[in-house]
């Protein structure tokens, strides 16, 4: 199953036939293993990695660092669940150390939308002490995929 997960992380659209050929199993076995991973909740979904500059130049991404007061009996979970419900939020992560507790990845249609989201929605949630917003200017690599379309020359690594 580990091998299937690694392959699907690089190419979730690979056919069962190709997957079976790589792993030395039948397409039906590959399909059954994928179904089992989905049923167990190990595979939670599939996504597309976009070159936003080519798709929609107005889209804005930001990372927001939150300093949070943990809640009695649930720690950071309730605040994270509240934040997760907003459409603008792409991911929420609990951090282990540093100046902030939660890292929130958001997407908006422009800078003003993201600023409004931070000031009017996030900052007003009980338990959030402070926010620090970092706008992403350009993505070079995401989930192992080179966004600019050119793989680096590995001969120069070393």
Secondary structure, DSSP 4 states (H G I P E B T S, - for coil): -HHHHHHHHH-TT--HHHHHHHHTS-HHHHHHHHHHHHHTTSS--------HHHH-TT-EEEEEEEEEPPBTTTBTHHHHHHHHTSTTEEEEEE-SSSS-SEEEEEEESSHHHHHHIIIIIITTSTTEEEEEEEEE---SEETTEETTS----GGG--
